[in-house]
Amino acid sequence: AKCWKQIMWNNSLPADLIAGIPNAGTPMAMALWSQTSIEQVQLVKGYVSGQRRITGVVHSSHTGSHEHTLLLDDVITGADTKLEAVAALRTNGLTVRDLLVVVDRMHGGVKTLLRSNVITYAIFQLDELLDYYVSQGDITMAQQDEVMAYVQAQRTTG
C-alpha cells in the first residue's frame, strides 16, 4: 500500500474511489484505503456461462457520475479480468484511467489496457524480478531464459 501511495503521488494520479479486482485486489484496496482514506467501491464476481466474471459494482453512497476510480490488482497477464472491471465501472458512470498492480507478467496486458485508455503502473516487471532472483542465486540464467522464452511465446500466440 505504501508503494502504491508513492506511485499515486509521483504520477499525480487522481482517485476519488479505489476498486480492488476480486479476489486478490480486494484486500489490496483495503490496504491502500488505510493509507489514503480514499473510499472503496466493490466489484462483484458472478457466474456467466459457467465462468467466473466480474458482473457488477456494489454502489456506495459516494459513487457518482465521472468519479475517478483507481483499479488495483496483484498481477496483469492478458488483461481479460481488468477489462471486465473497467467495463463494469464505466457502465456505472465511473471514470477509469489507471490500474496499479504488483507485477506485470509482460504478456501484453498493459498494451491491451492502453487501447481502452487505461494506463498500468506496476511495482515490478517480471524481468526485473527474474534479474533479482539470478543475482541472488535463487534461479540460474538458463531458468531465467526459459521463463522469458515462455513469456515471448505467449505474447506471440496469446
C-alpha positions as CSV (number, residue, x, y, z in Angstrom):
1,A,0.0,0.0,0.0
2,K,2.9,2.4,0.7
3,C,4.4,1.7,-2.7
4,W,1.1,2.3,-4.4
5,K,0.6,5.5,-2.4
6,Q,4.0,6.7,-3.6
7,I,3.2,5.7,-7.2
8,M,-0.1,7.7,-6.9
9,W,1.9,10.7,-5.6
10,N,4.7,10.5,-8.1
11,N,2.3,10.3,-11.1
12,S,-0.3,12.7,-9.8
13,L,-3.0,10.0,-10.2
14,P,-6.5,11.3,-9.5
15,A,-8.6,9.0,-7.4
16,D,-12.0,9.7,-5.8
17,L,-12.5,5.9,-5.4
18,I,-10.5,2.8,-5.4
19,A,-11.6,-0.7,-6.5
20,G,-9.7,-3.9,-6.0
21,I,-10.3,-6.5,-8.6
22,P,-11.7,-9.6,-6.8
23,N,-10.3,-11.6,-5.2
24,A,-6.6,-10.6,-4.9
25,G,-7.1,-6.9,-5.4
26,T,-9.8,-6.5,-2.7
27,P,-7.5,-6.7,0.3
28,M,-5.0,-4.5,-1.6
29,A,-7.7,-1.8,-2.0
30,M,-8.4,-2.1,1.7
31,A,-4.7,-1.6,2.5
32,L,-4.5,1.4,0.2
33,W,-7.7,2.8,1.8
34,S,-5.9,2.6,5.2
35,Q,-3.1,4.7,3.8
36,T,-5.2,7.3,2.0
37,S,-8.8,7.2,3.2
38,I,-10.0,7.1,-0.4
39,E,-13.4,5.4,-0.4
40,Q,-13.7,2.0,-2.0
41,V,-16.2,0.7,-4.5
42,Q,-16.6,-3.0,-4.6
43,L,-16.6,-5.1,-7.8
44,V,-18.8,-8.2,-7.8
45,K,-17.9,-11.6,-9.3
46,G,-20.6,-14.0,-10.5
47,Y,-21.0,-16.8,-13.0
48,V,-21.7,-16.1,-16.6
49,S,-22.0,-19.2,-18.9
50,G,-20.3,-21.3,-16.3
51,Q,-17.3,-19.0,-15.9
52,R,-16.5,-16.5,-13.1
53,R,-16.7,-13.0,-14.4
54,I,-16.9,-9.5,-13.0
55,T,-20.6,-8.8,-13.2
56,G,-21.2,-5.5,-11.5
57,V,-20.5,-2.9,-8.9
58,V,-21.7,-2.6,-5.3
59,H,-22.7,1.1,-5.1
60,S,-21.5,3.0,-2.1
61,S,-23.2,6.2,-1.1
62,H,-20.3,8.1,-2.7
63,T,-20.3,6.7,-6.3
64,G,-21.5,9.3,-8.7
65,S,-21.0,10.1,-12.3
66,H,-17.5,10.5,-13.7
67,E,-15.7,9.9,-10.4
68,H,-12.1,8.8,-11.0
69,T,-11.8,5.2,-9.9
70,L,-8.3,3.7,-9.4
71,L,-8.1,-0.1,-10.0
72,L,-5.8,-2.4,-8.1
73,D,-4.8,-6.0,-8.6
74,D,-1.9,-8.3,-7.9
75,V,-0.7,-9.1,-11.4
76,I,-1.5,-8.3,-15.0
77,T,-1.2,-11.0,-17.7
78,G,-3.6,-10.7,-20.6
79,A,-6.0,-8.1,-19.1
80,D,-9.3,-10.0,-19.5
81,T,-10.4,-9.5,-15.9
82,K,-9.1,-6.0,-15.9
83,L,-11.2,-5.2,-19.0
84,E,-14.3,-6.7,-17.3
85,A,-13.7,-4.5,-14.2
86,V,-13.2,-1.4,-16.4
87,A,-16.4,-2.1,-18.3
88,A,-18.4,-2.7,-15.0
89,L,-17.2,0.6,-13.5
90,R,-17.7,2.6,-16.7
91,T,-21.2,1.2,-17.1
92,N,-21.9,2.6,-13.6
93,G,-20.8,6.1,-14.7
94,L,-17.3,6.0,-13.2
95,T,-14.1,7.1,-14.9
96,V,-11.3,4.5,-15.0
97,R,-7.9,5.7,-16.3
98,D,-5.3,3.9,-14.1
99,L,-4.5,0.5,-12.8
100,L,-2.0,-0.3,-10.1
101,V,-0.5,-3.8,-10.0
102,V,2.3,-5.5,-8.1
103,V,3.7,-7.5,-11.1
104,D,3.4,-7.0,-14.8
105,R,3.9,-10.5,-16.2
106,M,4.8,-9.0,-19.6
107,H,2.1,-10.9,-21.5
108,G,0.7,-7.9,-23.3
109,G,-2.0,-6.9,-20.9
110,V,-0.5,-3.4,-20.4
111,K,-0.8,-2.7,-24.2
112,T,-4.3,-4.2,-24.2
113,L,-5.5,-1.9,-21.5
114,L,-3.9,1.1,-23.1
115,R,-6.2,0.5,-26.1
116,S,-9.0,1.1,-23.6
117,N,-7.4,4.2,-22.3
118,V,-6.2,2.7,-19.1
119,I,-2.6,3.2,-18.0
120,T,-1.0,0.5,-15.9
121,Y,1.6,1.2,-13.2
122,A,3.5,-1.9,-11.9
123,I,5.7,-2.1,-8.9
124,F,7.7,-4.8,-10.6
125,Q,8.0,-6.2,-14.1
126,L,8.7,-10.0,-14.4
127,D,12.1,-9.4,-16.0
128,E,13.2,-7.3,-13.0
129,L,12.2,-10.0,-10.6
130,L,14.0,-12.6,-12.6
131,D,17.1,-10.5,-12.7
132,Y,17.0,-10.2,-9.0
133,Y,16.5,-13.9,-8.5
134,V,19.5,-14.6,-10.7
135,S,21.6,-12.1,-8.8
136,Q,20.7,-13.8,-5.5
137,G,21.4,-17.3,-6.9
138,D,17.8,-18.3,-6.5
139,I,17.5,-19.3,-10.1
140,T,20.0,-19.8,-12.9
141,M,20.3,-17.7,-16.1
142,A,19.1,-20.7,-18.0
143,Q,15.9,-20.8,-15.9
144,Q,15.5,-17.0,-16.5
145,D,15.9,-17.5,-20.2
146,E,13.4,-20.3,-20.2
147,V,10.8,-18.2,-18.4
148,M,11.4,-15.2,-20.8
149,A,11.1,-17.5,-23.8
150,Y,7.8,-18.7,-22.5
151,V,6.6,-15.1,-22.0
152,Q,7.7,-14.2,-25.5
153,A,5.8,-17.2,-26.9
154,Q,2.7,-16.2,-25.0
155,R,2.8,-12.7,-26.4
156,T,3.1,-14.1,-29.9
157,T,0.3,-16.7,-29.6
158,G,-1.9,-15.0,-26.9
